[in-house]
Amino acid sequence: MQPILPNSIGRRSFVFRSGISLGAMAMGSMLNPRGLIAGDAKVAQWQGVLQPIHHPPRAKRIIWLYMAGGMTHLDTFDHKPKLAEMHGKPMPESVTKGQQIAQLQGAKLNCFGPQHEFKQFGQSGQSFSEIWPLLGEKCADDMCIVRSLHTDAINHDPAHTFMNTGSMISGRPAMGSWLMYGLGAESESLPGFVVMVSTGKYGQKQPIAARQWHSGFLPGQFQGVEFRSTGDPVLYVTQPKGVSQGLQRDVVSTVQSLNQLAESQVQDPEIATRISQYELAFRMQSSVPELMDFKNEPEHVLNLYGAKPGDGSFASNCLLARRLAERGVRFIQLYHRDWDHHGAVKTHSAGTAKEVDQGVSALLTDLKQRDMLKDTIVVFGSEFGRTPMAQGDGRDHHLAGFTMWFAGGGFKPGFSYGATDDLGYHAVENRVSVHDVHATLLHLMGIDYQRFSYKFQGLDNRLTGVEPARVVSEILT
C-alpha cells in the first residue's frame, strides 16, 4: 500500500527548513544528465503534443527581435514621399475621421514627414532608411519586408499582449509557450523558450512585463525563462558555497520523491511541472555558465556583433541568441526597449537603430555562414507603428498600418509585400493581421493553426483565436 503524504509537512516547508535554495539543488542532475533519478523513476523530457506534427516543417526555431515601444515605420522601412511633400500641412480629415487615436485625440493633426533619407539596398533593391547601413549593406537580400501590418490595440501593454499571445486580455499563453506545448524541446539542458531584455540611451524605456512570456492556461513548464543581463543569468544557477554535491543529491532525491508521491495521489499538473522543472534547473547549472562564456568565440565573431561579454547589450544578446539556437532552444525572444519616440523622433530613431543595426546584421550573417538561416526564422518588429501626424517633434501610437520583416526559415528573401496609403496611415494593399503572422509562423514550424488548440474552460483555445486568419503564402518560398 502506497503511503499517504502528510498534509502537515508541505514540500515548500521541507525545502525552506532544509536551508537550501532550489537553485542549490541543481548539481544533482549532473550525476545523471539524461534524467533525474528519484527512487527508481526518471523524468521524461517533453516531446510535444503533436505526434506527428501536421506537415513537414520549414523551420526548427524562431528568433524574435522585438523592438518594444512602437518602432516608427515611416522613418525606418516605409518610404512615403507624399507625406514629405505635405510636411506641416493639416492631415486630411478624410484619412483620420472616425479613427482610433491615442494621445493626439482632440489635437490639431498636422502631417509629419519622414525624418531620414531612404535608399535602395542589395541586388533586390529593397528600399528602407539610411539609418540601417549594416543591415542594408549585408542583409537586404535576405529580408522579407511586410509593410501592411495592422493590429487591434493602440496602447503599449495590450498591444504587446496581443502581439505575443493573440489576445489583448492577459492570461493567455505566449507564442513560445504554444510552440513548446506543441513541438517540445530539442535541448535537454536549456529552456525551450528564452527571453532577453536590453536597453540603450534613446527614447522612453518601454516597460516589459513577465506576463508577455507566460504560459497562461498551459502547464507552467512551457513558460518562457528570462535570462538576466547582469549577475546570474538565471537566479540561483550558481552552486552555493559550502553545499557539497552529495548533500545536494540527497535533498534533490528526497524532494523529488515527495513531489512524485503527491503527484501520484492528486494528479495535479503543476506538481508534474515542478518535477520536470527541477530536473531542467539541475541541468542548467552546467549548461548556462558554458552558454554565457564567450572565451571560445573567435575575435572576429565578437567584432562582427560588437559584443562585449556581460554588458547586457542588444548586440551581446544577439550573439547569445545564436548560441541558444545552436543548442536547440526552440523560441528566443530579444526585447530592445528604446522605441517609444513621442518626441525627438529624428534623433531617437537614428540612435536606437544604431543600437541594434550591428547586432541584427551580424546575427543574420552569422546564421547564414553556419547554414542555420535556412531553418531559423528571424522576426523583426514592434507591437504597432507611429502616426504620420506630428506630436511635437515626435509621433504618437499607431495601429492602422506598420511594418515588420522576416528572414530565413521559408520566407522569400529580398522581397517586399503589402503597402500603406500615400501618407502611411492605413494598411491598404495585401493587409496582414497579427493573427496572420501567428498562423504563418506556425505553418512554417509544421503546425496547422486551425488544428492546434488546447481545451480550457470548455473551449478549444488557439493562438490565432476565433477571428479569421490565414497563412500568408505569398511571402513564402
DOVEX-27892 format. One line per field, with one value per residue (C-alpha): chain; residue number from 1; x, y, z. Coordinates in pm, 1 decimal. Layout:
cadena = (A; ...)
num = (NUM; ...)
east = (X; ...)
north = (Y; ...)
up = (Z; ...)
***
This chain:
cadena = (A; A; A; A; A; A; A; A; A; A; A; A; A; A; A; A; A; A; A; A; A; A; A; A; A; A; A; A; A; A; A; A; A; A; A; A; A; A; A; A; A; A; A; A; A; A; A; A; A; A; A; A; A; A; A; A; A; A; A; A; A; A; A; A; A; A; A; A; A; A; A; A; A; A; A; A; A; A; A; A; A; A; A; A; A; A; A; A; A; A; A; A; A; A; A; A; A; A; A; A; A; A; A; A; A; A; A; A; A; A; A; A; A; A; A; A; A; A; A; A; A; A; A; A; A; A; A; A; A; A; A; A; A; A; A; A; A; A; A; A; A; A; A; A; A; A; A; A; A; A; A; A; A; A; A; A; A; A; A; A; A; A; A; A; A; A; A; A; A; A; A; A; A; A; A; A; A; A; A; A; A; A; A; A; A; A; A; A; A; A; A; A; A; A; A; A; A; A; A; A; A; A; A; A; A; A; A; A; A; A; A; A; A; A; A; A; A; A; A; A; A; A; A; A; A; A; A; A; A; A; A; A; A; A; A; A; A; A; A; A; A; A; A; A; A; A; A; A; A; A; A; A; A; A; A; A; A; A; A; A; A; A; A; A; A; A; A; A; A; A; A; A; A; A; A; A; A; A; A; A; A; A; A; A; A; A; A; A; A; A; A; A; A; A; A; A; A; A; A; A; A; A; A; A; A; A; A; A; A; A; A; A; A; A; A; A; A; A; A; A; A; A; A; A; A; A; A; A; A; A; A; A; A; A; A; A; A; A; A; A; A; A; A; A; A; A; A; A; A; A; A; A; A; A; A; A; A; A; A; A; A; A; A; A; A; A; A; A; A; A; A; A; A; A; A; A; A; A; A; A; A; A; A; A; A; A; A; A; A; A; A; A; A; A; A; A; A; A; A; A; A; A; A; A; A; A; A; A; A; A; A; A; A; A; A; A; A; A; A; A; A; A; A; A; A; A; A; A; A; A; A; A; A; A; A; A; A; A; A; A; A; A; A; A; A; A; A; A; A; A; A; A; A; A; A; A; A; A; A; A; A; A; A; A; A; A; A; A; A; A; A; A; A; A; A; A; A)
num = (1; 2; 3; 4; 5; 6; 7; 8; 9; 10; 11; 12; 13; 14; 15; 16; 17; 18; 19; 20; 21; 22; 23; 24; 25; 26; 27; 28; 29; 30; 31; 32; 33; 34; 35; 36; 37; 38; 39; 40; 41; 42; 43; 44; 45; 46; 47; 48; 49; 50; 51; 52; 53; 54; 55; 56; 57; 58; 59; 60; 61; 62; 63; 64; 65; 66; 67; 68; 69; 70; 71; 72; 73; 74; 75; 76; 77; 78; 79; 80; 81; 82; 83; 84; 85; 86; 87; 88; 89; 90; 91; 92; 93; 94; 95; 96; 97; 98; 99; 100; 101; 102; 103; 104; 105; 106; 107; 108; 109; 110; 111; 112; 113; 114; 115; 116; 117; 118; 119; 120; 121; 122; 123; 124; 125; 126; 127; 128; 129; 130; 131; 132; 133; 134; 135; 136; 137; 138; 139; 140; 141; 142; 143; 144; 145; 146; 147; 148; 149; 150; 151; 152; 153; 154; 155; 156; 157; 158; 159; 160; 161; 162; 163; 164; 165; 166; 167; 168; 169; 170; 171; 172; 173; 174; 175; 176; 177; 178; 179; 180; 181; 182; 183; 184; 185; 186; 187; 188; 189; 190; 191; 192; 193; 194; 195; 196; 197; 198; 199; 200; 201; 202; 203; 204; 205; 206; 207; 208; 209; 210; 211; 212; 213; 214; 215; 216; 217; 218; 219; 220; 221; 222; 223; 224; 225; 226; 227; 228; 229; 230; 231; 232; 233; 234; 235; 236; 237; 238; 239; 240; 241; 242; 243; 244; 245; 246; 247; 248; 249; 250; 251; 252; 253; 254; 255; 256; 257; 258; 259; 260; 261; 262; 263; 264; 265; 266; 267; 268; 269; 270; 271; 272; 273; 274; 275; 276; 277; 278; 279; 280; 281; 282; 283; 284; 285; 286; 287; 288; 289; 290; 291; 292; 293; 294; 295; 296; 297; 298; 299; 300; 301; 302; 303; 304; 305; 306; 307; 308; 309; 310; 311; 312; 313; 314; 315; 316; 317; 318; 319; 320; 321; 322; 323; 324; 325; 326; 327; 328; 329; 330; 331; 332; 333; 334; 335; 336; 337; 338; 339; 340; 341; 342; 343; 344; 345; 346; 347; 348; 349; 350; 351; 352; 353; 354; 355; 356; 357; 358; 359; 360; 361; 362; 363; 364; 365; 366; 367; 368; 369; 370; 371; 372; 373; 374; 375; 376; 377; 378; 379; 380; 381; 382; 383; 384; 385; 386; 387; 388; 389; 390; 391; 392; 393; 394; 395; 396; 397; 398; 399; 400; 401; 402; 403; 404; 405; 406; 407; 408; 409; 410; 411; 412; 413; 414; 415; 416; 417; 418; 419; 420; 421; 422; 423; 424; 425; 426; 427; 428; 429; 430; 431; 432; 433; 434; 435; 436; 437; 438; 439; 440; 441; 442; 443; 444; 445; 446; 447; 448; 449; 450; 451; 452; 453; 454; 455; 456; 457; 458; 459; 460; 461; 462; 463; 464; 465; 466; 467; 468; 469; 470; 471; 472; 473; 474; 475; 476; 477)
east = (0.0; 136.6; 199.7; -13.0; 172.0; 116.9; -67.7; 117.7; 454.3; 437.7; 710.4; 780.3; 814.7; 1058.1; 1276.0; 1262.2; 1359.5; 1641.6; 1814.2; 1898.8; 1760.9; 1600.1; 1890.8; 2133.2; 1988.9; 2092.6; 2416.0; 2227.7; 2132.0; 2491.1; 2533.0; 2266.1; 2241.2; 1980.2; 1722.3; 1695.1; 1668.2; 1431.4; 1395.2; 1363.9; 1181.3; 1316.4; 1168.8; 1099.3; 1169.3; 855.5; 832.1; 532.7; 164.9; 172.2; 282.1; 327.9; 330.0; 80.3; 318.8; 694.4; 837.4; 1043.8; 1200.0; 1314.8; 1328.2; 1227.5; 1434.5; 1200.0; 1373.3; 1110.4; 1153.4; 943.1; 775.6; 641.2; 909.2; 824.3; 766.2; 773.2; 1134.5; 1266.6; 1113.0; 808.3; 904.5; 632.2; 734.8; 379.2; 397.2; 724.5; 551.0; 275.0; 504.0; 349.7; 16.7; -309.6; -370.4; -675.5; -981.7; -1089.5; -792.2; -837.3; -1213.1; -1357.3; -1013.9; -881.8; -607.5; -407.5; -258.0; -337.1; -711.6; -868.9; -540.1; -470.3; -337.6; -55.3; 148.2; 498.5; 725.0; 990.7; 1288.6; 1553.8; 1651.3; 1560.4; 1789.8; 1777.0; 1991.6; 2112.7; 2051.8; 1683.7; 1663.3; 1493.6; 1403.4; 1447.6; 1602.0; 1970.4; 1976.5; 2027.8; 2365.8; 2488.1; 2150.6; 2124.3; 2475.7; 2479.7; 2124.3; 1877.8; 1863.5; 1773.0; 1480.8; 1111.5; 957.2; 581.9; 450.3; 79.5; 52.6; -235.3; -326.9; -620.9; -453.0; -340.5; -170.9; 152.8; 64.0; -242.0; -55.4; 239.6; -4.8; -185.4; 138.3; 268.8; -46.3; -305.4; -533.1; -538.6; -658.3; -377.4; -355.6; -325.1; -12.4; 268.2; 358.9; 678.3; 470.4; 238.4; 538.3; 684.6; 349.7; 305.0; 658.0; 850.5; 1210.2; 1519.7; 1756.2; 1774.0; 1980.6; 1831.2; 1477.3; 1296.4; 1171.1; 1422.5; 1374.4; 1638.0; 1579.9; 1814.7; 1800.4; 2011.2; 2013.2; 1745.4; 1369.3; 1142.9; 1221.7; 930.3; 825.1; 816.0; 624.1; 696.4; 336.7; 444.2; 619.7; 383.4; 235.4; -117.9; -358.2; -97.1; 105.2; 372.9; 660.1; 602.0; 660.8; 948.5; 1261.9; 1421.6; 1799.9; 1915.0; 2186.8; 2381.6; 2473.5; 2349.9; 2167.2; 1914.5; 1852.3; 2025.3; 2202.7; 2534.7; 2614.3; 2604.5; 2924.7; 2954.2; 2699.7; 2854.1; 2743.4; 2647.4; 2424.9; 2256.1; 2185.7; 2032.0; 1797.9; 1705.7; 1622.2; 1406.9; 1220.0; 1156.0; 1027.4; 783.2; 673.2; 619.6; 425.2; 198.1; 150.2; 52.0; -217.9; -370.5; -260.4; -200.1; -33.1; 152.6; 325.2; 427.5; 557.0; 758.7; 915.4; 1021.0; 1145.6; 1359.5; 1539.0; 1584.1; 1717.0; 1973.9; 2096.6; 2114.4; 2377.3; 2617.0; 2478.8; 2414.3; 2768.1; 2904.2; 2648.7; 2744.9; 3119.6; 3235.5; 3600.4; 3570.2; 3415.4; 3676.6; 3771.0; 3629.8; 3286.0; 3285.3; 3385.5; 3112.6; 2846.5; 3020.2; 2958.9; 3125.2; 3062.6; 2847.8; 2748.8; 2379.7; 2365.6; 2139.7; 2449.0; 2561.1; 2207.1; 2209.5; 2525.1; 2365.2; 2059.6; 2278.5; 2441.4; 2099.3; 1976.1; 2279.3; 2196.5; 1841.0; 1634.4; 1302.0; 1189.4; 1421.9; 1285.9; 1503.5; 1334.2; 1500.9; 1308.3; 1403.8; 1148.2; 887.0; 951.6; 682.4; 942.0; 1266.8; 1184.0; 1460.5; 1737.7; 1591.6; 1505.4; 1857.9; 2013.6; 1802.5; 1861.3; 2234.2; 2198.3; 2053.5; 2178.1; 2509.0; 2362.9; 2081.2; 2302.0; 2562.3; 2300.1; 2168.3; 2521.1; 2636.3; 2333.3; 2381.6; 2752.6; 2669.4; 2397.8; 2138.2; 1930.3; 1753.7; 1581.5; 1577.6; 1306.9; 1413.9; 1128.0; 1184.7; 914.9; 715.5; 375.9; 249.7; 378.3; 379.5; 150.0; 212.7; 87.6; 320.0; 326.3; 556.1; 874.1; 768.1; 496.5; 204.0; 96.2; -49.3; -237.2; -376.3; -54.5; 304.0; 596.3; 761.8; 1022.4; 1116.5; 1416.9; 1509.9; 1302.8; 1092.9; 1035.0; 1104.9; 1440.4; 1479.8; 1102.4; 855.3; 485.9; 187.3; 162.5; 10.6; -159.7; 37.3; 55.5; 145.9; -175.1; -381.4; -261.7; -440.2; -265.2; -241.0; -331.9; -175.4; -311.0; -129.2; -325.6; -199.7; 158.1; 98.5; -69.9; 217.8; 487.1; 305.2; 273.5; 649.0; 709.0; 496.7; 171.6; -174.8; -306.0; -667.1; -595.4; -378.0; -576.5; -596.3; -922.7; -966.7; -1289.7; -1482.7; -1343.1; -1087.1; -846.7; -598.9; -309.9; -492.9; -820.9; -1160.1; -1124.9; -1036.8; -667.8; -465.3; -121.9; 31.9; 158.8; 262.3; 564.6; 683.7; 918.8)
north = (0.0; 341.3; 576.8; 887.9; 1218.1; 1401.3; 1729.7; 1888.3; 1890.8; 2060.8; 2041.9; 2413.9; 2381.9; 2095.5; 2293.7; 2603.3; 2412.0; 2234.9; 2570.0; 2502.6; 2707.2; 2545.5; 2659.7; 2497.4; 2157.5; 2175.1; 1979.6; 1659.2; 1600.7; 1620.0; 1271.6; 1153.8; 1402.0; 1200.1; 1221.2; 1292.6; 976.0; 989.5; 637.9; 426.7; 691.0; 905.1; 1234.8; 1219.8; 1517.8; 1671.1; 1569.5; 1780.9; 1700.9; 1693.8; 1338.6; 1352.6; 1719.3; 1824.7; 1865.1; 1879.4; 2194.2; 2453.2; 2582.6; 2440.7; 2757.5; 3123.7; 3423.0; 3717.7; 4056.7; 4265.1; 4642.8; 4739.4; 5077.7; 5105.1; 5149.1; 5430.0; 5258.7; 5594.9; 5666.2; 5311.7; 5083.1; 5253.6; 5537.6; 5797.0; 6080.8; 6221.2; 6258.8; 6450.3; 6685.7; 6753.6; 6807.3; 7070.4; 7076.8; 6958.9; 6586.0; 6532.6; 6469.6; 6200.2; 5993.8; 6034.9; 6078.9; 5812.3; 5654.4; 5547.6; 5786.6; 5768.4; 6084.0; 6307.4; 6268.4; 6614.6; 6779.2; 6959.4; 6696.1; 6805.3; 6586.5; 6499.0; 6392.3; 6118.6; 6229.5; 6030.0; 5966.6; 5634.9; 5429.6; 5112.0; 4825.8; 4496.3; 4331.6; 4313.6; 4691.8; 4681.9; 5035.1; 5147.0; 5422.2; 5509.8; 5466.0; 5090.7; 5095.3; 4749.7; 4583.5; 4740.2; 4653.5; 4294.0; 4166.0; 4343.1; 4040.5; 3813.3; 4024.5; 3980.1; 4318.5; 4332.3; 4690.6; 4622.5; 4508.2; 4623.7; 4544.6; 4578.8; 4761.3; 5123.6; 5129.8; 4952.8; 4684.3; 4541.6; 4570.7; 4371.7; 4116.0; 4090.4; 4051.5; 3784.0; 3587.5; 3669.4; 3837.0; 4173.9; 4000.9; 3896.1; 3532.7; 3358.8; 3164.8; 3335.1; 3203.3; 3047.5; 2855.5; 2728.4; 2603.2; 2428.9; 2264.1; 2150.3; 2058.7; 2000.9; 2098.7; 1997.7; 2088.4; 1873.4; 2123.6; 2462.8; 2602.2; 2572.5; 2933.2; 3201.8; 3578.9; 3854.1; 4226.7; 4513.4; 4890.6; 5179.5; 5555.9; 5673.9; 5712.9; 5633.8; 5298.9; 5071.9; 4859.2; 4487.4; 4256.3; 3886.7; 3806.4; 3863.9; 3526.0; 3349.5; 3006.2; 3124.7; 2833.4; 2588.9; 2398.1; 2610.0; 2410.3; 2591.3; 2939.3; 3144.3; 3187.6; 3530.7; 3542.5; 3849.2; 4081.4; 4114.5; 3872.0; 3515.8; 3491.5; 3270.9; 3311.7; 3054.3; 2888.4; 2919.2; 2645.6; 2793.8; 2799.6; 2530.9; 2295.6; 1971.0; 1776.9; 1484.0; 1698.3; 1845.1; 1499.8; 1387.1; 1686.7; 1659.6; 1291.6; 1345.6; 1645.5; 1467.6; 1159.9; 1377.8; 1552.8; 1225.3; 1079.0; 1382.4; 1384.2; 1015.5; 1088.3; 1411.8; 1420.1; 1794.4; 1912.6; 2183.0; 1916.6; 1740.7; 2076.4; 2120.1; 1775.6; 1843.9; 2195.3; 2071.9; 1848.3; 2130.9; 2360.6; 2099.3; 2058.0; 2434.7; 2462.1; 2309.9; 2437.9; 2805.8; 2901.3; 2735.1; 2922.3; 3259.1; 3200.6; 3368.6; 3266.8; 3012.6; 3265.1; 3386.3; 3751.7; 3813.1; 3688.4; 3918.4; 4205.9; 4113.5; 4157.4; 4434.6; 4214.1; 4257.4; 3964.9; 4058.8; 4407.2; 4315.7; 4497.0; 4407.2; 4305.7; 4060.3; 3924.7; 3863.9; 3655.3; 3467.4; 3410.1; 3236.3; 3027.5; 2932.8; 2841.5; 2616.1; 2439.0; 2356.6; 2633.7; 2648.0; 3010.4; 3301.3; 3649.8; 3961.0; 4279.2; 4616.1; 4874.6; 5206.4; 5258.1; 5475.7; 5802.6; 6054.4; 6331.0; 6393.3; 6110.0; 6201.8; 6177.6; 5886.6; 5669.4; 5712.8; 5645.6; 5339.7; 5197.3; 5233.4; 5037.3; 4737.9; 4762.1; 4584.1; 4308.9; 4228.6; 4228.3; 4016.9; 3764.7; 3716.5; 3699.4; 3453.1; 3226.2; 3226.3; 3142.5; 2849.9; 2726.6; 2787.3; 3064.0; 2812.4; 2653.7; 2954.3; 3220.0; 3571.2; 3811.8; 4187.5; 4433.3; 4616.6; 4599.7; 4878.5; 5173.3; 5552.9; 5819.0; 6019.5; 6315.1; 6520.1; 6500.8; 6796.5; 6662.3; 6302.3; 6056.7; 5900.1; 5532.2; 5393.5; 5066.5; 5101.1; 5038.5; 4941.7; 4726.7; 4401.6; 4197.3; 3829.9; 3628.7; 3263.7; 2954.3; 2962.7; 3337.3; 3487.1; 3667.3; 4015.4; 4055.8; 4331.1; 4274.1; 4496.0; 4871.3; 5153.0; 5450.8; 5750.2; 5904.8; 5583.5; 5577.8; 5276.1; 4936.3; 4916.5; 4660.1; 4292.7; 4364.0; 4133.6; 4092.6; 3980.5; 3654.8; 3609.4; 3645.2; 3380.0; 3144.8; 3183.0; 3121.3; 2813.4; 2685.8; 2714.7; 2521.9; 2235.4; 2325.4; 2377.2; 2665.8; 2554.1; 2211.6; 2327.6; 2402.3; 2349.0; 2296.0; 2546.8; 2635.8; 2425.0; 2598.4; 2485.6; 2778.8; 2864.5; 3108.8; 3265.0; 3297.8; 3263.9; 3552.2; 3478.6; 3424.1; 3295.4; 3169.6; 3446.9; 3211.3; 3495.9; 3573.5; 3211.8; 3029.3)
up = (0.0; -100.4; 194.5; 226.7; 214.5; 543.3; 498.8; 788.4; 607.7; 269.4; 10.1; 37.6; 413.1; 366.6; 127.1; 348.0; 660.2; 480.2; 435.9; 71.4; -220.7; -523.0; -735.5; -495.3; -576.8; -938.7; -929.2; -850.7; -1211.0; -1327.1; -1182.1; -1426.6; -1716.1; -1908.3; -1633.2; -1264.2; -1058.0; -764.7; -635.6; -949.0; -1157.0; -1438.3; -1552.8; -1926.2; -2148.0; -2300.9; -2665.8; -2766.8; -2800.3; -3181.5; -3257.6; -3551.3; -3645.9; -3912.3; -4207.1; -4275.0; -4113.5; -4296.3; -3973.6; -3640.3; -3431.6; -3415.5; -3305.0; -3248.8; -3234.1; -3058.0; -3090.1; -2789.0; -2780.9; -3132.9; -3399.6; -3640.9; -3974.3; -4151.8; -4056.4; -4092.1; -4357.4; -4518.6; -4755.3; -4809.2; -5047.1; -5041.9; -4664.3; -4709.2; -4953.5; -4701.1; -4401.2; -4170.6; -4356.1; -4198.4; -4216.8; -4444.7; -4231.3; -4474.2; -4354.4; -3979.7; -3931.6; -3705.4; -3647.9; -3309.6; -3195.8; -2872.7; -2716.0; -3015.1; -2963.0; -2998.6; -3103.8; -3430.3; -3668.4; -3898.6; -4131.4; -4015.5; -4298.1; -4291.9; -4085.7; -4273.1; -4632.3; -4789.1; -5013.0; -5216.6; -5093.2; -5234.3; -5569.4; -5477.6; -5446.4; -5108.5; -5002.5; -4642.5; -4434.2; -4436.0; -4056.1; -4124.5; -4303.9; -4198.3; -4241.0; -4585.6; -4693.9; -4569.1; -4536.6; -4767.2; -4995.7; -4701.6; -4575.9; -4648.7; -4562.8; -4494.3; -4489.4; -4439.3; -4077.7; -3859.8; -3501.0; -3261.1; -2972.1; -2955.6; -2613.9; -2532.8; -2280.0; -2458.7; -2789.9; -2650.6; -2513.5; -2847.1; -3044.5; -2808.1; -2726.8; -2994.0; -2739.0; -2564.4; -2246.2; -2015.2; -1910.2; -2245.1; -2346.8; -2535.2; -2877.9; -2742.4; -2490.4; -2764.1; -2963.1; -2659.7; -2587.5; -2945.9; -3052.0; -2732.3; -2667.8; -2860.7; -2577.3; -2262.6; -2064.4; -2155.7; -2153.9; -2485.0; -2458.8; -2358.1; -2326.9; -2301.0; -2249.5; -2334.0; -2328.8; -2453.8; -2413.8; -2657.9; -2625.5; -2333.7; -2174.0; -2253.5; -1953.1; -2033.7; -1800.4; -1749.0; -1842.5; -2205.0; -2195.3; -1955.9; -2026.8; -1943.5; -1912.7; -2046.0; -1785.1; -1621.3; -1770.1; -2101.8; -1961.6; -2101.8; -1892.4; -1877.6; -1892.5; -1699.4; -1827.7; -1501.1; -1225.0; -1258.3; -1593.2; -1415.0; -1042.7; -821.1; -1113.2; -928.4; -679.0; -324.9; -125.1; 137.6; -17.4; -134.1; -436.9; -216.0; 4.8; -299.0; -433.5; -104.9; -92.5; -460.8; -437.7; -129.6; -272.1; -599.9; -415.4; -221.4; -540.1; -723.0; -431.9; -418.8; -795.8; -798.4; -540.3; -672.1; -1039.3; -1021.5; -1346.3; -1155.5; -945.4; -1266.9; -1388.1; -1070.5; -1112.9; -1473.2; -1395.3; -1104.3; -1349.9; -1600.4; -1328.5; -1227.9; -1581.4; -1627.8; -1354.5; -1603.0; -1935.4; -1855.4; -1743.1; -2057.4; -2270.1; -2121.3; -2158.7; -2480.1; -2446.6; -2727.4; -2965.9; -3218.3; -3202.8; -3548.9; -3434.7; -3131.0; -3358.8; -3608.2; -3339.6; -3146.8; -2843.5; -2507.6; -2272.5; -1974.7; -2091.3; -2140.6; -2474.4; -2763.8; -2963.5; -2695.1; -2670.3; -3046.6; -3008.7; -2719.9; -2940.7; -3198.1; -2925.6; -2786.0; -3134.4; -3184.5; -2859.2; -2959.0; -2796.5; -2980.5; -2930.2; -2847.4; -2794.0; -2765.0; -2645.3; -2701.1; -2500.7; -2666.6; -2945.8; -2769.0; -2955.4; -2864.3; -2900.6; -3089.0; -3326.9; -3570.8; -3312.5; -3120.5; -3421.6; -3559.9; -3219.5; -3144.3; -3491.6; -3435.1; -3109.1; -3293.0; -3654.3; -3598.2; -3381.1; -3623.3; -3932.0; -3750.1; -3640.2; -3994.3; -4134.6; -3869.2; -3910.1; -4285.2; -4259.8; -4031.1; -4269.3; -3995.5; -4155.0; -4379.6; -4076.9; -3842.3; -3867.8; -3768.6; -3693.1; -3654.3; -3548.1; -3283.9; -3121.4; -3354.9; -3560.5; -3520.7; -3661.1; -3978.3; -3771.6; -3554.9; -3177.6; -3130.2; -3290.4; -3227.0; -3327.0; -3139.1; -3124.7; -3444.8; -3508.7; -3862.5; -4053.1; -3972.3; -4087.0; -3982.3; -4163.0; -4162.7; -4276.7; -4317.7; -4248.9; -4567.3; -4615.7; -4957.9; -4945.6; -5092.4; -5115.6; -5026.4; -4965.7; -4892.1; -4858.4; -4658.6; -4824.9; -4956.1; -4610.2; -4428.9; -4226.3; -4335.1; -4449.3; -4784.1; -5003.9; -4902.0; -4541.2; -4280.5; -3927.5; -3614.5; -3633.8; -3990.5; -3864.3; -3599.0; -3847.6; -4093.5; -3832.1; -3702.5; -4060.1; -4117.2; -3793.6; -3925.3; -3745.0; -3894.2; -3682.2; -3734.3; -3580.8; -3293.0; -2976.9; -2601.7; -2417.1; -2135.7; -1955.9; -2204.9; -2514.0; -2772.1; -2749.4; -3025.9; -3057.7; -3352.2; -3161.3; -3325.1; -3571.1; -3934.2; -4001.4; -4293.0; -4382.4; -4594.7; -4863.6; -5094.4; -4875.0; -4855.8; -5090.4)
***
